[in-house]
């Protein structure tokens, strides 16, 4: 029996070591309660992930039995042993081929101690967790209770290298749902994703494409149905397979690499040119002209191509929503991500299937001034504007310098000005109908468009344009920024904002390529920031960000810009911005290393920073903010995207206070 167990452990642990996943299914919370003048109840609460279990103390093996070892101390004595307060399961365990007692979801252990005032109870908790197919190595977790202080300390599973974030909380919340609840939650996420701008250009493209052949009602409905079904199949199967095999690295590549972003820019520009009447997008003749049968086949392949285009284009904008669903695929789940992607894709498939069927009815509608063509032209303008965003992501990530903020804004001002002129009927394309009069809806849309143009113009001189912060290049790329000029002059001639700002220690590495918003001074290399933090005796504010991160720009424009936030960041922290998607800045060959997370060589600054985030914090989403002390001690629970300024200030204040008082919520290795 012992030999078989040792072999089992060896196989399970070696298999686990080869896995690219990080399994940390048990988190611990320690608390205490005074029950008499000299007695305390120590509480050890374990929260266990879905499908995992933690073993009882009352089983014949240690490990995997949970055990508690207390350091001997004359200031206290144990009253009895550790009791188990949760519902225990006693079932056949396939890992050990015997009936064992274990806990699911939650386990609470309690120990009563009789003490003198001010006693400290220390010890080690040893535990092991398994699911139905694998076990994690036994873990030793040190604990300490300072009796008399009403405190609650937390940890996850004894590994000091993780911290549960808001992003991870979402994933854990999904894992606890029933399949139906998860399906409807994903469906709701898909409906929200329909509002993202990347979806809009696909509407007229869908209507335009399915207008061909709409005279045959039966074939039109069949083709539209194949279109909708293809959307679901592509999302469910390809999305899940990509998540399982390629993981978050593919999502990061799709969002930030120059190739897909340049492809999307060219694709949107081509769509716009087609909608302006320059040419018509059709399938290759070899698909549709060989025979009637092949024509039908070409039409069905065309429907699949349209579906694939929709999924590809939409995923670049909906990755933050779909990513939390697909993240389950990288955490050992199989059914949940499939169910989730089914719900998510249905939200896309249903309305776009209706759009595909709709052209069959358009022939029966009156041709009132070519209204459908006008819609196509308007969305053509929108496609030009949106396409620039993809080019901007590649431009920022690779430091091409093609689309600085004022150039980007100039393009948008011209595009939307021409769109307003078109809506007034003063600009006409070759396939437009005559516009004998201006309708009230069209005039209203023109007014909205010109109002938007007026809103954009101050941005040419440095106005933050907070409503568009996620879509514009960062303010740091603006050459003529009036706000920055005034701020620099105040630094030179005195005055300023009254803050006793302390300059950073030395010139930041990579500062010629990377910048912080709002005139903040800081670093882009963690080691350099840590050195300065020690020199100035300040905590570190880590900003995991990206050139192509829309939510990062929104946080900087709407939260970082607040005077209270800026004052704390400027005076009380050493700020380090860690760009995870930078592709241009190469590390010196002497700094190349093989990641412990994915066993790949890291040669770029972006790759190093992304690996640092995943390895140290088990998080791959941006923005992600960590407050760190000098000994890798996390000073407050990290935060993700959240536009609540008051809560962000509390977050910064808590980290500052904990640093001053030598406290932390976690240490990382």
Legacy VTK file of the C-alpha trace (Angstrom):
# vtk DataFile Version 3.0
C-alpha trace
ASCII
DATASET POLYDATA
POINTS 669 float
0.000 0.000 0.000
2.732 2.499 0.970
4.653 1.773 -2.227
1.535 2.275 -4.326
0.807 5.597 -2.604
4.374 6.799 -3.173
4.135 5.895 -6.842
0.780 7.643 -7.069
2.219 10.802 -5.517
5.157 10.706 -7.921
2.970 10.412 -11.012
0.529 13.086 -9.860
3.190 15.586 -8.835
5.332 15.090 -11.930
2.233 15.496 -14.116
1.360 18.638 -12.251
4.826 20.038 -12.702
4.528 19.641 -16.454
1.247 21.524 -16.510
1.219 25.136 -17.590
-1.651 25.869 -15.235
-1.467 27.260 -11.725
-3.678 25.336 -9.310
-4.309 26.999 -5.961
-7.696 25.664 -4.939
-7.650 26.331 -1.172
-7.512 29.684 0.585
-7.294 30.081 4.367
-8.643 32.674 6.769
-7.515 32.832 10.404
-9.514 34.558 13.128
-9.949 34.451 16.899
-12.747 34.886 19.402
-12.526 35.486 23.147
-14.890 33.083 24.935
-13.912 33.734 28.572
-11.476 35.793 30.616
-8.525 33.582 29.714
-9.752 31.420 26.849
-9.778 32.035 23.121
-11.202 30.116 20.208
-8.868 30.001 17.221
-10.680 29.549 13.906
-9.064 28.138 10.742
-11.440 28.560 7.790
-10.637 26.985 4.411
-12.455 28.070 1.248
-12.208 25.340 -1.391
-12.634 25.716 -5.150
-15.417 23.948 -7.012
-14.633 20.233 -7.662
-11.666 20.248 -5.266
-11.601 18.858 -1.732
-9.558 19.139 1.444
-8.984 16.106 3.645
-10.122 15.704 7.224
-7.772 15.144 10.162
-9.508 11.818 10.748
-8.017 9.662 7.997
-5.229 7.064 8.254
-2.597 8.902 6.178
-0.643 12.099 6.747
-0.462 13.387 4.130
-3.145 13.771 2.897
-4.693 14.273 6.370
-4.871 17.896 7.521
-2.667 18.373 10.577
-2.013 21.225 13.016
1.297 21.586 14.883
1.504 24.235 17.639
4.767 25.634 18.985
5.201 24.998 22.681
4.923 28.126 24.799
4.512 28.628 28.564
2.060 31.491 27.965
-0.730 29.253 26.699
-2.011 25.706 26.761
-4.241 23.844 24.349
-7.678 22.816 25.581
-8.428 19.554 23.805
-7.602 19.086 20.157
-8.570 20.761 16.908
-12.258 20.194 16.168
-13.919 20.113 12.758
-17.092 22.155 12.426
-18.124 21.656 8.787
-20.072 18.914 7.068
-17.678 16.129 6.157
-18.017 13.767 3.193
-16.979 10.134 3.582
-16.723 8.582 0.147
-14.533 6.428 -2.058
-11.543 8.482 -3.226
-10.249 7.367 -6.652
-6.867 9.001 -5.997
-6.084 6.632 -3.111
-8.520 3.800 -3.892
-10.101 3.872 -0.439
-12.899 5.529 1.503
-11.696 8.820 3.017
-13.190 11.827 4.779
-12.891 15.166 3.057
-14.480 18.629 2.753
-15.865 20.452 -0.269
-16.488 24.181 -0.671
-15.646 25.054 2.944
-13.951 23.582 6.017
-13.789 25.146 9.489
-11.378 23.957 12.175
-11.329 25.301 15.735
-8.890 25.099 18.628
-9.508 26.440 22.152
-6.500 27.773 24.059
-6.121 28.980 27.666
-3.705 31.904 27.815
-2.086 34.698 29.702
-2.543 38.242 28.384
-0.560 39.037 25.282
0.264 35.463 24.399
1.254 34.579 20.859
0.206 31.241 19.397
2.321 30.056 16.487
2.357 26.873 14.512
2.251 25.130 11.169
-0.761 23.840 9.259
-0.073 20.989 6.837
-2.730 20.134 4.273
-3.274 18.568 0.881
-5.969 19.145 -1.754
-7.143 16.957 -4.630
-9.828 16.751 -7.255
-10.986 13.535 -8.938
-7.947 13.285 -11.202
-4.958 14.862 -9.465
-3.515 16.022 -6.154
-1.322 18.952 -5.242
1.797 18.420 -3.144
1.292 18.758 0.629
1.711 22.347 1.803
3.055 23.795 5.059
1.403 27.046 6.098
2.676 28.990 9.097
0.116 30.734 11.276
0.345 33.215 14.122
-2.332 34.519 16.512
-1.585 37.521 18.729
-4.281 36.859 21.284
-6.206 39.836 22.484
-6.066 41.598 19.111
-9.239 41.323 17.079
-7.644 40.597 13.719
-8.380 38.408 10.746
-5.514 37.293 8.558
-5.909 35.547 5.255
-3.892 33.469 2.878
-4.770 31.275 -0.038
-3.287 27.806 0.005
0.015 28.391 1.690
1.754 29.600 -1.449
3.033 33.116 -0.848
3.030 34.086 -4.480
-0.629 34.873 -5.156
-3.325 37.285 -4.178
-6.991 36.973 -5.121
-7.880 39.958 -7.297
-11.162 41.337 -8.552
-10.467 39.589 -11.881
-9.919 36.239 -10.170
-12.980 36.819 -7.978
-15.059 36.942 -11.156
-13.630 33.648 -12.380
-14.189 32.004 -8.985
-17.750 33.328 -8.918
-18.431 31.714 -12.295
-17.009 28.377 -11.150
-19.551 28.204 -8.327
-22.564 28.719 -10.594
-24.953 26.105 -11.887
-24.780 25.448 -15.630
-28.049 27.289 -16.296
-27.026 30.285 -14.186
-23.672 30.397 -15.951
-25.370 30.123 -19.359
-27.625 33.117 -18.689
-24.755 35.098 -17.173
-22.731 34.493 -20.354
-25.761 35.379 -22.486
-26.014 38.673 -20.604
-22.316 39.264 -21.197
-22.857 38.667 -24.903
-25.707 41.187 -24.995
-23.437 43.750 -23.362
-20.700 42.919 -25.870
-23.137 43.729 -28.690
-22.814 47.371 -27.669
-19.070 47.493 -28.383
-18.081 49.583 -31.434
-16.424 46.695 -33.292
-19.879 45.202 -33.843
-21.394 48.174 -35.665
-19.578 47.820 -38.995
-20.708 44.214 -39.318
-24.395 45.223 -39.395
-24.473 46.931 -42.823
-21.943 44.427 -44.148
-24.273 41.592 -43.147
-27.334 43.270 -44.653
-25.447 44.138 -47.835
-24.019 40.644 -48.292
-27.290 38.796 -47.747
-29.177 41.092 -50.110
-27.753 38.918 -52.905
-30.041 35.974 -53.489
-32.718 37.300 -51.144
-35.333 36.864 -53.873
-35.284 33.129 -53.145
-36.850 33.122 -49.696
-36.017 29.508 -48.868
-32.352 29.753 -49.784
-32.062 33.127 -48.047
-33.349 31.704 -44.759
-31.129 28.614 -45.090
-28.062 30.734 -45.742
-28.897 33.049 -42.843
-29.382 30.054 -40.549
-25.970 28.674 -41.553
-24.564 32.121 -40.794
-26.024 32.126 -37.268
-25.046 28.518 -36.606
-21.501 29.226 -37.810
-21.199 32.088 -35.329
-22.107 29.737 -32.484
-19.826 26.913 -33.662
-16.831 29.188 -34.179
-17.210 30.831 -30.789
-17.858 27.615 -28.880
-15.375 25.206 -30.403
-12.611 27.376 -31.800
-12.788 29.739 -28.822
-12.592 26.930 -26.279
-9.870 25.043 -28.165
-7.791 28.211 -28.462
-8.200 28.891 -24.737
-7.163 25.363 -23.781
-4.227 25.045 -26.174
-2.922 28.606 -26.445
-4.248 30.242 -23.280
-3.936 33.921 -22.475
-0.836 34.295 -24.642
-2.976 34.101 -27.788
-5.425 36.691 -26.466
-2.512 38.979 -25.707
-1.073 38.366 -29.204
-4.421 39.048 -30.893
-4.884 42.273 -28.948
-1.391 43.737 -29.250
0.647 42.222 -32.091
1.065 44.373 -35.172
-0.135 41.643 -37.581
-3.772 41.213 -36.403
-4.135 44.921 -35.630
-2.862 45.918 -39.057
-5.151 43.283 -40.595
-8.166 44.731 -38.752
-7.202 48.256 -39.831
-6.980 47.212 -43.493
-10.194 45.178 -43.181
-12.164 48.104 -41.714
-10.743 50.499 -44.293
-11.762 48.097 -47.067
-15.253 47.801 -45.608
-15.517 51.596 -45.503
-14.375 51.938 -49.114
-16.946 49.332 -50.139
-19.727 51.152 -48.316
-18.682 54.418 -49.979
-19.259 52.685 -53.334
-15.664 52.176 -54.445
-16.200 48.453 -55.005
-18.424 45.591 -53.918
-17.185 42.822 -51.649
-17.998 39.481 -53.274
-16.745 35.927 -52.990
-14.056 34.700 -55.384
-15.533 33.601 -58.688
-14.098 30.095 -58.356
-16.487 29.573 -55.475
-19.650 30.828 -57.099
-19.460 30.513 -60.906
-18.588 26.886 -61.694
-22.119 25.532 -61.542
-25.414 26.053 -59.823
-24.502 23.490 -57.194
-21.171 25.116 -56.596
-22.855 28.477 -56.511
-24.999 27.258 -53.674
-21.947 25.818 -51.985
-20.110 29.104 -52.461
-22.995 30.937 -50.843
-22.872 28.689 -47.816
-19.106 29.058 -47.589
-19.634 32.787 -47.869
-22.006 32.667 -44.906
-19.349 30.848 -42.908
-16.735 33.396 -43.966
-19.020 36.215 -42.855
-19.493 34.499 -39.491
-15.741 34.007 -39.106
-15.156 37.686 -39.899
-17.727 38.715 -37.290
-16.142 36.534 -34.607
-12.619 37.664 -35.432
-13.435 41.368 -35.517
-15.723 41.312 -32.492
-13.306 39.289 -30.348
-10.735 42.054 -30.535
-13.195 44.281 -28.646
-15.029 41.707 -26.533
-11.940 39.847 -25.239
-12.325 41.290 -21.690
-15.836 39.775 -21.482
-15.181 36.528 -23.333
-11.795 36.196 -21.644
-13.287 35.664 -18.191
-15.337 32.798 -19.634
-12.444 31.252 -21.539
-10.191 31.628 -18.482
-12.036 28.668 -17.006
-10.581 26.517 -19.775
-7.091 27.214 -18.447
-8.130 26.264 -14.907
-9.163 22.696 -15.592
-12.812 23.360 -16.422
-14.279 21.863 -19.603
-18.100 22.040 -19.502
-18.383 25.554 -18.052
-16.457 27.370 -20.811
-18.390 25.474 -23.495
-21.730 26.380 -21.881
-20.500 29.936 -21.365
-19.388 30.404 -24.951
-22.691 28.926 -26.128
-24.601 31.591 -24.211
-22.176 34.314 -25.249
-22.325 33.392 -28.938
-26.120 33.115 -29.010
-26.305 36.774 -28.059
-24.455 37.477 -31.327
-26.031 34.788 -33.480
-29.699 35.661 -32.926
-29.661 39.364 -33.941
-27.207 38.833 -36.794
-29.240 35.932 -38.122
-32.234 38.284 -38.187
-30.114 40.871 -40.009
-29.222 38.170 -42.542
-32.888 37.208 -43.056
-33.995 40.836 -43.140
-32.824 41.641 -46.706
-35.427 39.242 -48.090
-38.068 41.672 -46.844
-36.243 44.804 -48.015
-37.277 44.263 -51.620
-40.910 44.728 -50.529
-40.177 48.053 -48.776
-40.446 51.410 -50.598
-37.089 52.776 -51.765
-37.492 55.999 -49.763
-34.480 58.011 -50.822
-31.944 55.209 -50.641
-32.056 55.186 -46.855
-30.209 51.869 -46.589
-27.323 53.215 -48.650
-27.178 56.282 -46.403
-26.907 54.013 -43.381
-24.073 52.127 -45.075
-22.199 55.338 -45.858
-22.571 56.652 -42.302
-21.248 53.406 -40.871
-18.477 53.560 -43.461
-17.328 56.774 -41.778
-17.543 55.046 -38.403
-15.462 52.166 -39.739
-12.714 54.546 -40.794
-12.647 56.038 -37.292
-12.704 52.660 -35.555
-10.084 51.210 -37.895
-7.647 53.879 -36.733
-7.867 52.423 -33.227
-6.342 49.153 -34.424
-3.558 50.988 -36.233
-2.991 53.056 -33.086
-2.571 49.928 -30.935
0.170 48.609 -33.230
1.707 52.076 -33.429
1.881 52.408 -29.631
3.039 48.845 -29.033
5.895 49.042 -31.552
6.693 52.779 -31.152
6.293 53.564 -34.840
5.312 57.159 -34.129
2.718 57.283 -36.918
-0.381 58.185 -34.928
0.444 60.509 -32.086
-2.577 61.854 -30.264
-2.971 65.078 -32.285
-2.644 63.216 -35.618
-5.223 60.682 -34.487
-7.589 63.470 -33.376
-7.076 65.352 -36.645
-8.196 62.263 -38.569
-11.269 61.898 -36.353
-12.196 65.571 -36.660
-12.018 65.400 -40.452
-13.869 62.055 -40.642
-16.769 63.155 -38.452
-16.918 66.617 -40.055
-17.320 64.983 -43.473
-19.910 62.637 -42.001
-21.886 65.656 -40.787
-21.599 67.288 -44.206
-22.861 64.049 -45.788
-25.840 63.927 -43.447
-26.746 67.477 -44.508
-26.738 66.300 -48.121
-23.757 68.466 -49.129
-21.563 65.462 -49.907
-22.774 62.836 -52.347
-21.353 59.493 -53.494
-21.910 57.917 -56.905
-24.593 55.493 -55.761
-26.520 57.945 -53.533
-30.085 58.910 -54.363
-31.095 62.537 -54.667
-31.992 64.176 -51.369
-34.933 66.500 -52.121
-35.349 67.508 -48.471
-33.711 66.956 -45.089
-35.660 64.792 -42.635
-35.776 65.648 -38.950
-33.958 62.424 -37.864
-31.199 63.100 -40.389
-30.849 66.703 -39.211
-30.729 65.535 -35.587
-27.950 63.082 -36.378
-26.041 65.821 -38.207
-26.331 68.102 -35.168
-25.029 65.316 -32.900
-22.127 64.678 -35.293
-21.064 68.330 -35.464
-21.391 68.630 -31.686
-19.006 65.685 -31.376
-16.558 67.447 -33.725
-16.663 70.564 -31.552
-15.995 68.370 -28.505
-12.919 66.898 -30.225
-11.272 70.190 -31.182
-9.960 71.165 -27.682
-8.223 67.796 -27.621
-5.835 69.153 -30.268
-4.456 71.477 -27.566
-4.233 68.916 -24.769
-7.786 68.649 -23.383
-8.141 65.203 -21.761
-11.424 64.242 -23.544
-12.239 61.807 -20.731
-15.286 60.361 -22.483
-12.994 58.996 -25.211
-9.955 58.176 -23.088
-10.076 54.475 -23.927
-10.089 55.105 -27.675
-7.420 57.766 -28.032
-3.639 57.457 -27.853
-2.263 58.501 -24.460
-1.811 62.210 -23.737
1.925 61.576 -23.360
2.167 61.238 -27.172
0.770 64.758 -27.682
3.412 67.179 -29.014
1.542 70.427 -28.272
-0.050 69.887 -24.859
-0.985 73.224 -23.300
-1.612 71.624 -19.902
1.854 70.062 -19.853
3.493 73.314 -20.969
1.820 75.210 -18.098
2.778 72.459 -15.655
6.408 72.518 -16.792
6.563 76.302 -16.467
5.201 76.106 -12.951
7.999 73.690 -12.077
10.591 76.053 -13.537
9.299 79.359 -12.162
7.838 78.123 -8.906
4.269 77.986 -7.746
2.969 74.541 -8.674
0.200 72.886 -6.744
1.672 73.242 -3.314
2.750 69.593 -3.053
6.161 68.822 -1.634
7.018 66.601 -4.549
10.239 64.598 -4.260
11.937 63.819 -7.551
12.668 60.229 -8.493
16.154 58.904 -7.832
17.612 58.504 -11.315
16.717 58.683 -14.967
14.247 55.888 -15.704
15.261 53.105 -18.055
13.194 53.037 -21.282
11.985 56.591 -20.551
12.684 57.608 -24.130
9.907 55.267 -25.283
7.524 54.999 -22.319
5.735 57.683 -20.321
3.458 58.092 -17.323
0.237 60.131 -17.545
-0.481 63.534 -15.963
3.163 64.539 -15.633
3.889 61.836 -13.049
7.500 60.794 -12.640
8.299 57.141 -12.193
9.893 54.052 -13.637
9.274 51.318 -16.177
11.608 48.736 -14.658
10.706 47.015 -11.387
14.262 46.621 -10.065
14.982 50.303 -10.621
11.729 51.284 -8.888
12.482 49.011 -5.925
15.931 50.551 -5.506
14.480 54.063 -5.470
11.685 53.030 -3.096
14.265 51.796 -0.599
16.318 54.954 -0.985
13.327 57.237 -0.364
11.596 54.857 2.075
8.368 54.752 0.065
6.078 51.924 -1.019
5.812 50.938 -4.678
2.744 51.453 -6.850
2.833 48.845 -9.632
0.714 49.608 -12.676
0.363 46.578 -14.956
-0.754 48.248 -18.149
-0.564 48.001 -21.934
-0.389 50.223 -24.987
-3.553 48.616 -26.350
-5.422 48.531 -23.026
-8.627 50.562 -23.374
-9.553 50.212 -19.700
-6.065 51.366 -18.657
-6.549 54.646 -20.521
-9.994 55.082 -18.933
-8.551 54.564 -15.452
-5.790 57.084 -16.116
-8.176 59.677 -17.537
-10.982 59.305 -15.005
-9.340 58.074 -11.775
-5.646 58.951 -11.889
-6.519 62.495 -12.948
-8.353 63.165 -9.687
-6.311 65.662 -7.589
-6.436 63.460 -4.467
-5.187 60.417 -6.390
-2.467 62.376 -8.173
-1.234 63.924 -4.915
-0.818 60.522 -3.250
0.852 58.936 -6.280
3.183 61.888 -6.709
4.209 62.282 -3.073
3.777 58.955 -1.294
4.639 56.213 -3.808
7.301 55.237 -6.282
5.276 54.544 -9.423
6.350 51.847 -11.867
4.372 51.275 -15.071
4.926 47.736 -16.353
3.817 47.510 -19.984
2.943 43.880 -20.701
2.400 44.259 -24.436
5.474 46.214 -25.515
7.025 44.450 -28.507
9.752 46.933 -29.464
11.980 47.211 -26.396
14.391 44.267 -26.338
16.174 43.148 -23.204
19.979 42.857 -23.262
20.956 39.277 -23.948
22.432 39.075 -20.450
18.911 39.610 -19.040
17.189 36.888 -21.062
15.723 34.131 -18.943
13.468 31.085 -19.129
10.099 31.619 -17.470
9.044 29.268 -14.714
5.450 29.889 -15.791
5.553 28.747 -19.425
9.184 27.582 -19.905
9.705 30.122 -22.706
12.633 32.490 -23.126
11.743 36.109 -22.330
13.622 38.523 -24.575
11.468 41.684 -24.535
10.411 44.099 -21.826
6.751 43.328 -22.514
7.322 39.589 -22.231
9.256 40.033 -18.982
6.564 42.241 -17.449
3.713 39.955 -18.479
5.572 36.958 -17.076
6.210 38.892 -13.844
2.478 39.603 -13.474
1.428 36.005 -14.113
4.155 34.410 -12.031
3.998 36.694 -9.022
0.271 37.459 -8.904
-1.393 34.752 -11.013
-3.285 37.425 -12.976
-3.158 38.168 -16.702
-5.641 41.046 -17.020
-4.908 44.750 -17.242
-5.160 47.214 -15.666
-3.971 45.661 -12.416
-2.644 47.713 -9.528
-0.448 46.354 -6.735
0.912 48.218 -3.691
4.171 46.627 -2.629
6.619 47.082 0.233
10.367 46.597 0.095
10.276 42.899 1.016
7.682 41.838 -1.558
4.884 42.409 0.958
1.519 43.305 -0.558
0.145 46.290 1.349
-3.514 46.134 0.239
-5.684 43.901 -1.873
-4.763 44.607 -5.520
-7.322 46.374 -7.671
-8.394 45.978 -11.272
-10.586 48.182 -13.502
-12.924 50.204 -11.294
-13.790 53.873 -11.868
-14.750 54.533 -8.223
-12.347 57.343 -7.275
-13.178 57.262 -3.567
-12.398 53.553 -3.319
-9.140 54.046 -5.214
-8.091 56.745 -2.742
-8.906 54.389 0.159
-6.836 51.713 -1.554
-3.835 54.048 -1.795
-4.270 55.326 1.770
-4.483 51.803 3.163
-1.292 50.792 1.409
0.489 53.907 2.671
-0.672 53.342 6.277
0.230 49.640 6.246
3.685 50.491 4.916
4.226 53.062 7.675
3.080 50.596 10.366
4.969 47.578 9.035
1.803 45.669 8.119
0.837 43.762 4.994
-1.857 41.442 3.703
0.560 39.054 2.005
4.144 38.385 1.167
5.172 37.058 -2.214
8.265 35.117 -3.154
LINES 1 670
669 0 1 2 3 4 5 6 7 8 9 10 11 12 13 14 15 16 17 18 19 20 21 22 23 24 25 26 27 28 29 30 31 32 33 34 35 36 37 38 39 40 41 42 43 44 45 46 47 48 49 50 51 52 53 54 55 56 57 58 59 60 61 62 63 64 65 66 67 68 69 70 71 72 73 74 75 76 77 78 79 80 81 82 83 84 85 86 87 88 89 90 91 92 93 94 95 96 97 98 99 100 101 102 103 104 105 106 107 108 109 110 111 112 113 114 115 116 117 118 119 120 121 122 123 124 125 126 127 128 129 130 131 132 133 134 135 136 137 138 139 140 141 142 143 144 145 146 147 148 149 150 151 152 153 154 155 156 157 158 159 160 161 162 163 164 165 166 167 168 169 170 171 172 173 174 175 176 177 178 179 180 181 182 183 184 185 186 187 188 189 190 191 192 193 194 195 196 197 198 199 200 201 202 203 204 205 206 207 208 209 210 211 212 213 214 215 216 217 218 219 220 221 222 223 224 225 226 227 228 229 230 231 232 233 234 235 236 237 238 239 240 241 242 243 244 245 246 247 248 249 250 251 252 253 254 255 256 257 258 259 260 261 262 263 264 265 266 267 268 269 270 271 272 273 274 275 276 277 278 279 280 281 282 283 284 285 286 287 288 289 290 291 292 293 294 295 296 297 298 299 300 301 302 303 304 305 306 307 308 309 310 311 312 313 314 315 316 317 318 319 320 321 322 323 324 325 326 327 328 329 330 331 332 333 334 335 336 337 338 339 340 341 342 343 344 345 346 347 348 349 350 351 352 353 354 355 356 357 358 359 360 361 362 363 364 365 366 367 368 369 370 371 372 373 374 375 376 377 378 379 380 381 382 383 384 385 386 387 388 389 390 391 392 393 394 395 396 397 398 399 400 401 402 403 404 405 406 407 408 409 410 411 412 413 414 415 416 417 418 419 420 421 422 423 424 425 426 427 428 429 430 431 432 433 434 435 436 437 438 439 440 441 442 443 444 445 446 447 448 449 450 451 452 453 454 455 456 457 458 459 460 461 462 463 464 465 466 467 468 469 470 471 472 473 474 475 476 477 478 479 480 481 482 483 484 485 486 487 488 489 490 491 492 493 494 495 496 497 498 499 500 501 502 503 504 505 506 507 508 509 510 511 512 513 514 515 516 517 518 519 520 521 522 523 524 525 526 527 528 529 530 531 532 533 534 535 536 537 538 539 540 541 542 543 544 545 546 547 548 549 550 551 552 553 554 555 556 557 558 559 560 561 562 563 564 565 566 567 568 569 570 571 572 573 574 575 576 577 578 579 580 581 582 583 584 585 586 587 588 589 590 591 592 593 594 595 596 597 598 599 600 601 602 603 604 605 606 607 608 609 610 611 612 613 614 615 616 617 618 619 620 621 622 623 624 625 626 627 628 629 630 631 632 633 634 635 636 637 638 639 640 641 642 643 644 645 646 647 648 649 650 651 652 653 654 655 656 657 658 659 660 661 662 663 664 665 666 667 668
